[in-house]
Amino acid sequence: MGFQCANHKKESTQNTAESFSVIQRNSVSIQNSIEELTSNTTDLRNSNQAISDSVQTISAVSEELTAHASETMDAETVNTQILENIAAKMKSLVQYIQKQ
């Protein structure tokens, strides 16, 4: 009976040691997963910042293009008025010359 008791204690000790080994391996696995998740989160944050920077750049370029388009439209309006004035004066000049 003492032998069985000793064997049972030895088996219990081995089972306990094996359980602690499993806990240790699982803990290391969890730690590695946390480190990987942290790295992925950092990469995601950096990517989001790059996207935000790109959107701001696109917005700034769009504003510049809008401003230049407005300036071009204003210049076209002025040029059209000048051409209309020139056409009117040319017409007057042609009429004057024909009367002479």
Backbone as CSV, one residue per row, in Angstrom:
resi,resn,N_x,N_y,N_z,CA_x,CA_y,CA_z,C_x,C_y,C_z
1,MET,0.811,-1.178,0.000,0.000,0.000,0.000,0.869,1.262,0.000
2,GLY,1.964,1.277,0.735,2.875,2.403,0.766,3.492,2.645,-0.593
3,PHE,3.719,1.544,-1.337,4.294,1.640,-2.678,3.313,2.321,-3.636
4,GLN,2.024,1.937,-3.516,1.001,2.541,-4.355,0.847,4.031,-4.047
5,CYS,0.937,4.355,-2.809,0.817,5.748,-2.373,1.984,6.560,-2.935
6,ALA,3.179,5.995,-2.892,4.360,6.672,-3.412,4.241,6.842,-4.926
7,ASN,3.760,5.782,-5.605,3.579,5.867,-7.058,2.522,6.913,-7.415
8,HIS,1.456,6.961,-6.639,0.389,7.936,-6.887,0.920,9.365,-6.700
9,LYS,1.719,9.572,-5.649,2.300,10.895,-5.403,3.253,11.272,-6.520
10,LYS,4.040,10.290,-6.979,4.996,10.546,-8.061,4.241,10.900,-9.345
11,GLU,3.172,10.174,-9.630,2.364,10.421,-10.827,1.690,11.787,-10.735
12,SER,1.191,12.126,-9.552,0.562,13.435,-9.351,1.576,14.545,-9.549
13,THR,2.792,14.341,-9.039,3.855,15.335,-9.187,4.212,15.506,-10.656
14,GLN,4.307,14.403,-11.390,4.634,14.475,-12.815,3.509,15.172,-13.592
15,ASN,2.269,14.865,-13.244,1.130,15.517,-13.903,1.126,17.018,-13.629
16,THR,1.442,17.367,-12.389,1.507,18.784,-12.022,2.624,19.481,-12.783
17,ALA,3.803,18.825,-12.857,4.941,19.395,-13.588,4.580,19.559,-15.069
18,GLU,3.905,18.567,-15.628,3.499,18.635,-17.034,2.476,19.760,-17.237
19,SER,1.568,19.925,-16.303,0.585,21.009,-16.385,1.265,22.369,-16.357
20,PHE,2.283,22.515,-15.494,3.015,23.780,-15.444,3.780,24.020,-16.742
21,SER,4.310,22.964,-17.333,5.003,23.101,-18.619,4.033,23.573,-19.700
22,VAL,2.837,22.998,-19.704,1.816,23.419,-20.676,1.438,24.878,-20.431
23,ILE,1.261,25.256,-19.179,0.929,26.649,-18.841,2.041,27.577,-19.307
24,GLN,3.292,27.166,-19.114,4.422,27.997,-19.531,4.429,28.161,-21.053
25,ARG,4.237,27.074,-21.792,4.222,27.157,-23.260,3.071,28.047,-23.734
26,ASN,1.912,27.888,-23.118,0.765,28.709,-23.493,0.994,30.188,-23.166
27,SER,1.651,30.430,-22.040,1.958,31.818,-21.658,2.907,32.453,-22.668
28,VAL,3.914,31.702,-23.093,4.863,32.209,-24.094,4.133,32.463,-25.411
29,SER,3.239,31.548,-25.777,2.455,31.714,-27.005,1.583,32.958,-26.932
30,ILE,0.957,33.194,-25.793,0.123,34.393,-25.603,0.976,35.645,-25.685
31,GLN,2.138,35.612,-25.060,3.035,36.772,-25.085,3.446,37.073,-26.528
32,ASN,3.790,36.037,-27.292,4.175,36.247,-28.696,3.008,36.820,-29.506
33,SER,1.820,36.320,-29.228,0.635,36.831,-29.932,0.378,38.294,-29.592
34,ILE,0.562,38.661,-28.329,0.381,40.048,-27.904,1.407,40.949,-28.585
35,GLU,2.653,40.485,-28.659,3.697,41.278,-29.320,3.375,41.462,-30.805
36,GLU,2.887,40.407,-31.447,2.516,40.492,-32.859,1.334,41.439,-33.039
37,LEU,0.358,41.355,-32.154,-0.801,42.237,-32.219,-0.378,43.693,-32.012
38,THR,0.520,43.922,-31.086,1.028,45.274,-30.840,1.727,45.812,-32.084
39,SER,2.537,44.975,-32.705,3.239,45.370,-33.929,2.249,45.678,-35.044
40,ASN,1.242,44.832,-35.197,0.228,45.055,-36.236,-0.553,46.335,-35.980
41,THR,-0.848,46.612,-34.710,-1.568,47.837,-34.359,-0.725,49.071,-34.692
42,THR,0.567,48.995,-34.407,1.473,50.100,-34.733,1.543,50.299,-36.245
43,ASP,1.655,49.201,-36.999,1.679,49.294,-38.459,0.383,49.910,-38.984
44,LEU,-0.734,49.513,-38.410,-2.033,50.048,-38.820,-2.116,51.543,-38.531
45,ARG,-1.648,51.948,-37.357,-1.658,53.373,-36.999,-0.795,54.168,-37.984
46,ASN,0.387,53.632,-38.330,1.271,54.313,-39.277,0.625,54.402,-40.661
47,SER,-0.032,53.330,-41.079,-0.715,53.332,-42.377,-1.852,54.343,-42.382
48,ASN,-2.601,54.406,-41.304,-3.694,55.381,-41.205,-3.165,56.802,-41.276
49,GLN,-2.020,57.048,-40.654,-1.423,58.386,-40.705,-0.999,58.722,-42.129
50,ALA,-0.414,57.733,-42.829,-0.006,57.953,-44.222,-1.223,58.251,-45.096
51,ILE,-2.312,57.537,-44.870,-3.548,57.778,-45.630,-4.074,59.180,-45.328
52,SER,-4.075,59.548,-44.066,-4.544,60.878,-43.673,-3.694,61.964,-44.328
53,ASP,-2.379,61.780,-44.318,-1.480,62.748,-44.958,-1.774,62.852,-46.453
54,SER,-2.012,61.708,-47.092,-2.304,61.705,-48.528,-3.619,62.418,-48.822
55,VAL,-4.621,62.187,-47.998,-5.914,62.850,-48.188,-5.754,64.361,-48.037
56,GLN,-4.960,64.790,-47.065,-4.731,66.222,-46.872,-4.002,66.815,-48.077
57,THR,-3.045,66.070,-48.625,-2.314,66.540,-49.808,-3.258,66.664,-50.996
58,ILE,-4.102,65.646,-51.191,-5.074,65.680,-52.288,-6.019,66.864,-52.117
59,SER,-6.441,67.108,-50.895,-7.332,68.233,-50.619,-6.654,69.560,-50.956
60,ALA,-5.402,69.698,-50.560,-4.666,70.938,-50.832,-4.493,71.136,-52.339
61,VAL,-4.164,70.058,-53.054,-4.005,70.152,-54.505,-5.334,70.522,-55.153
62,SER,-6.405,69.929,-54.664,-7.738,70.233,-55.198,-8.080,71.704,-55.000
63,GLU,-7.768,72.229,-53.836,-8.015,73.650,-53.573,-7.215,74.536,-54.528
64,GLU,-5.958,74.165,-54.753,-5.106,74.933,-55.670,-5.666,74.885,-57.090
65,LEU,-6.088,73.689,-57.515,-6.650,73.547,-58.864,-7.921,74.374,-59.011
66,THR,-8.745,74.372,-57.978,-9.974,75.158,-58.014,-9.652,76.646,-58.127
67,ALA,-8.663,77.085,-57.359,-8.263,78.498,-57.404,-7.725,78.859,-58.793
68,HIS,-6.886,77.989,-59.359,-6.327,78.267,-60.686,-7.413,78.221,-61.759
69,ALA,-8.366,77.304,-61.613,-9.464,77.235,-62.574,-10.292,78.521,-62.523
70,SER,-10.510,79.021,-61.328,-11.258,80.271,-61.167,-10.493,81.437,-61.806
71,GLU,-9.170,81.479,-61.581,-8.349,82.539,-62.179,-8.381,82.442,-63.706
72,THR,-8.309,81.217,-64.221,-8.345,81.018,-65.674,-9.678,81.463,-66.243
73,MET,-10.754,81.159,-65.540,-12.083,81.558,-65.993,-12.219,83.078,-65.995
74,ASP,-11.696,83.716,-64.966,-11.738,85.184,-64.900,-10.928,85.796,-66.044
75,ALA,-9.754,85.215,-66.300,-8.913,85.720,-67.387,-9.606,85.517,-68.736
76,GLU,-10.296,84.395,-68.898,-11.020,84.137,-70.141,-12.136,85.152,-70.331
77,THR,-12.820,85.505,-69.259,-13.891,86.507,-69.337,-13.323,87.856,-69.768
78,VAL,-12.195,88.238,-69.172,-11.557,89.516,-69.533,-11.106,89.475,-70.995
79,ASN,-10.488,88.368,-71.406,-10.024,88.257,-72.787,-11.190,88.299,-73.774
80,THR,-12.303,87.689,-73.412,-13.487,87.723,-74.275,-13.996,89.153,-74.430
81,GLN,-14.010,89.903,-73.324,-14.444,91.297,-73.391,-13.507,92.127,-74.272
82,ILE,-12.207,91.866,-74.138,-11.220,92.598,-74.959,-11.434,92.272,-76.436
83,LEU,-11.632,90.986,-76.734,-11.852,90.594,-78.129,-13.145,91.201,-78.679
84,GLU,-14.175,91.248,-77.854,-15.426,91.873,-78.294,-15.215,93.352,-78.585
85,ASN,-14.426,94.031,-77.730,-14.113,95.452,-77.961,-13.318,95.631,-79.252
86,ILE,-12.343,94.755,-79.469,-11.530,94.825,-80.690,-12.415,94.587,-81.909
87,ALA,-13.302,93.577,-81.820,-14.190,93.279,-82.944,-15.098,94.461,-83.242
88,ALA,-15.603,95.089,-82.195,-16.482,96.252,-82.392,-15.703,97.399,-83.033
89,LYS,-14.487,97.653,-82.591,-13.675,98.733,-83.158,-13.280,98.406,-84.595
90,MET,-12.975,97.137,-84.878,-12.633,96.747,-86.238,-13.836,96.955,-87.163
91,LYS,-15.013,96.595,-86.639,-16.224,96.777,-87.421,-16.431,98.257,-87.713
92,SER,-16.236,99.088,-86.682,-16.367,100.537,-86.867,-15.339,101.045,-87.873
93,LEU,-14.126,100.526,-87.793,-13.054,100.948,-88.694,-13.386,100.545,-90.125
94,VAL,-13.885,99.324,-90.299,-14.251,98.868,-91.636,-15.369,99.745,-92.195
95,GLN,-16.367,100.059,-91.395,-17.472,100.918,-91.821,-16.963,102.327,-92.177
96,TYR,-16.045,102.823,-91.398,-15.466,104.154,-91.647,-14.719,104.165,-92.979
97,ILE,-13.920,103.097,-93.178,-13.129,103.021,-94.411,-14.055,102.888,-95.621
98,GLN,-15.125,102.109,-95.474,-16.050,101.934,-96.599,-16.751,103.244,-96.930
99,LYS,-16.965,104.103,-95.969,-17.621,105.393,-96.206,-16.653,106.362,-96.899
100,GLN,-15.382,106.163,-96.721,-14.388,107.088,-97.284,-14.227,106.841,-98.714
